[in-house]
Amino acid sequence: MNWLRKYSSQDLLYIAIMSALGLAAKPIITPLIHLISAPLMIPGGSLAGGLYMMWIALAIAIVNKPGAGLLVGITQAIVMLSMGYFGNHGAVSLISYTMPGLMAEIVSLFFKNKKTLPFHVLVVTIANLTGAVIVTIVVMRLAAIPLIISLIAAAISGIVGGIISYSMFNKLKKFKIV
């Protein structure tokens, strides 16, 4: 727990808020996306994921300390499991929530400036692709063609989520919230 000392109370508050917003967005966005994804036979999480992975990028950009994105993923996984909500994924939820945060952290290491559009787009896209790979291979066990379609949908959703994340970050700065 010594490594948590590098975060201020405000940093931890931002991490908690971004974790909560990511979890709160999921049950609202997913049914709407399923209206589009189900007829196309695309996993809904791949298509919707960019809209709840964007909170990881926001946490990394706002806190601007290594580990913030990973903490968002870990917090979300713990909250989901502690609430008894395993969804369709069961214990794999620990991995499917944590790994996108870890991959977002790794990608963020390549960026000095975490306030740019390319940062947000790439971090959200990689996080969403990571989640999509875990779910489509481990849980759904999709064949090659549906897997490729799912990953393309995840990439497109990640790009859109990154653009929204960047826009939200700029609005938060404009209003001096961060």
C-alpha positions as CSV (number, residue, x, y, z in Angstrom):
1,M,0.0,0.0,0.0
2,N,3.0,2.2,0.1
3,W,2.6,3.0,-3.6
4,L,-0.8,4.6,-2.9
5,R,0.9,7.4,-1.0
6,K,2.0,9.1,-4.3
7,Y,-1.7,9.9,-4.9
8,S,-3.3,12.9,-3.2
9,S,-6.8,12.6,-1.8
10,Q,-8.0,14.6,-4.8
11,D,-6.3,12.2,-7.2
12,L,-8.0,9.2,-5.5
13,L,-11.3,11.1,-5.7
14,Y,-10.9,11.6,-9.4
15,I,-10.0,7.9,-9.8
16,A,-13.1,6.9,-7.8
17,I,-15.3,9.3,-9.8
18,M,-14.0,8.0,-13.1
19,S,-14.5,4.4,-11.9
20,A,-18.1,5.1,-10.9
21,L,-18.9,7.0,-14.1
22,G,-17.6,4.1,-16.2
23,L,-19.7,1.6,-14.2
24,A,-22.8,3.9,-14.3
25,A,-22.5,4.4,-18.1
26,K,-22.4,0.7,-18.9
27,P,-26.0,-0.3,-18.0
28,I,-27.3,2.9,-19.8
29,I,-25.3,2.6,-23.0
30,T,-25.2,-1.2,-23.5
31,P,-29.0,-1.8,-24.1
32,L,-29.0,1.1,-26.6
33,I,-26.0,-0.3,-28.4
34,H,-27.6,-3.8,-28.4
35,L,-30.4,-2.4,-30.6
36,I,-27.7,-1.8,-33.3
37,S,-25.3,-4.7,-32.5
38,A,-27.7,-7.6,-32.1
39,P,-29.1,-7.5,-35.7
40,L,-25.6,-7.1,-37.0
41,M,-24.4,-10.1,-34.8
42,I,-21.7,-8.0,-33.3
43,P,-20.9,-8.3,-29.6
44,G,-22.5,-5.2,-27.9
45,G,-19.5,-4.7,-25.6
46,S,-17.1,-4.2,-28.5
47,L,-19.3,-1.5,-30.0
48,A,-20.2,0.2,-26.7
49,G,-16.8,-0.2,-25.0
50,G,-15.3,3.0,-26.1
51,L,-18.0,4.9,-24.3
52,Y,-17.1,3.4,-21.0
53,M,-13.3,2.9,-21.5
54,M,-13.0,6.7,-22.1
55,W,-13.2,7.2,-18.3
56,I,-9.8,5.4,-18.0
57,A,-8.2,7.9,-20.4
58,L,-9.8,10.7,-18.5
59,A,-8.4,9.4,-15.2
60,I,-4.9,9.1,-16.6
61,A,-5.0,12.6,-18.1
62,I,-6.5,14.3,-15.1
63,V,-4.4,12.5,-12.4
64,N,-1.3,12.4,-14.6
65,K,0.5,9.9,-12.3
66,P,1.5,6.3,-13.3
67,G,-1.1,3.8,-12.2
68,A,-4.3,5.9,-12.3
69,G,-5.8,3.9,-15.2
70,L,-4.9,0.6,-13.6
71,L,-6.5,1.8,-10.4
72,V,-9.7,2.6,-12.3
73,G,-9.8,-0.9,-13.7
74,I,-9.1,-2.5,-10.4
75,T,-11.7,-0.4,-8.6
76,Q,-14.3,-1.2,-11.2
77,A,-13.5,-5.0,-11.0
78,I,-13.7,-4.9,-7.2
79,V,-17.0,-3.0,-7.1
80,M,-18.6,-5.3,-9.7
81,L,-17.6,-8.4,-7.8
82,S,-18.4,-7.0,-4.4
83,M,-21.9,-6.1,-5.6
84,G,-22.4,-9.6,-6.8
85,Y,-22.8,-8.5,-10.4
86,F,-20.8,-10.9,-12.5
87,G,-22.8,-10.4,-15.7
88,N,-22.2,-13.0,-18.4
89,H,-18.5,-13.1,-17.7
90,G,-18.3,-14.4,-14.1
91,A,-14.9,-14.2,-12.5
92,V,-13.3,-13.2,-15.8
93,S,-14.7,-9.8,-14.9
94,L,-11.6,-9.3,-12.7
95,I,-9.5,-9.6,-15.9
96,S,-11.8,-7.9,-18.3
97,Y,-12.0,-4.8,-16.1
98,T,-8.3,-4.7,-14.9
99,M,-6.5,-5.5,-18.2
100,P,-7.8,-2.5,-20.2
101,G,-6.6,-0.2,-17.4
102,L,-3.2,-1.9,-17.4
103,M,-2.9,-1.6,-21.2
104,A,-4.0,2.0,-21.1
105,E,-1.2,2.6,-18.6
106,I,1.3,1.0,-20.8
107,V,0.2,3.0,-23.9
108,S,0.2,6.2,-21.8
109,L,3.9,5.7,-21.0
110,F,4.7,6.6,-24.7
111,F,3.1,10.0,-24.3
112,K,4.7,12.9,-22.6
113,N,1.6,15.1,-23.1
114,K,-1.5,13.4,-22.0
115,K,-3.7,16.3,-23.0
116,T,-3.8,15.6,-26.8
117,L,-6.3,14.1,-29.0
118,P,-4.0,11.3,-30.2
119,F,-3.4,10.3,-26.6
120,H,-7.1,10.0,-25.8
121,V,-7.9,8.2,-29.0
122,L,-5.1,5.7,-28.7
123,V,-5.6,5.0,-25.0
124,V,-9.3,4.4,-25.3
125,T,-8.9,2.3,-28.5
126,I,-6.2,0.1,-26.9
127,A,-8.3,-0.3,-23.7
128,N,-11.4,-1.2,-25.7
129,L,-9.5,-3.6,-27.9
130,T,-8.0,-5.3,-24.9
131,G,-11.5,-5.7,-23.3
132,A,-12.9,-7.0,-26.6
133,V,-10.1,-9.5,-27.1
134,I,-10.6,-10.9,-23.5
135,V,-14.3,-11.2,-23.9
136,T,-14.5,-12.5,-27.5
137,I,-11.7,-15.1,-27.0
138,V,-12.0,-16.2,-23.4
139,V,-15.8,-15.9,-22.8
140,M,-17.5,-16.0,-26.2
141,R,-14.8,-18.1,-28.1
142,L,-15.7,-16.5,-31.4
143,A,-14.4,-17.9,-34.7
144,A,-11.9,-15.8,-36.8
145,I,-14.4,-13.8,-38.9
146,P,-16.7,-12.7,-36.0
147,L,-13.6,-12.0,-33.9
148,I,-12.2,-9.7,-36.6
149,I,-15.6,-7.9,-37.0
150,S,-15.8,-7.5,-33.2
151,L,-12.3,-6.0,-33.1
152,I,-13.1,-3.6,-35.9
153,A,-16.2,-2.5,-34.0
154,A,-14.1,-2.1,-30.8
155,A,-11.5,0.0,-32.6
156,I,-14.2,2.3,-34.1
157,S,-15.9,2.6,-30.7
158,G,-12.5,3.3,-29.1
159,I,-11.8,6.1,-31.6
160,V,-15.2,7.7,-30.9
161,G,-14.7,7.3,-27.1
162,G,-11.3,8.9,-27.4
163,I,-12.7,11.9,-29.2
164,I,-15.4,12.3,-26.6
165,S,-12.8,11.8,-23.8
166,Y,-10.6,14.5,-25.3
167,S,-13.6,16.9,-25.6
168,M,-14.7,16.2,-22.0
169,F,-11.1,16.8,-20.8
170,N,-11.0,20.2,-22.5
171,K,-14.4,21.2,-21.1
172,L,-13.3,20.2,-17.6
173,K,-10.1,22.4,-18.1
174,K,-12.2,25.2,-19.5
175,F,-14.4,25.3,-16.5
176,K,-11.4,24.9,-14.2
177,I,-12.7,21.6,-12.7
178,V,-9.4,20.0,-13.4
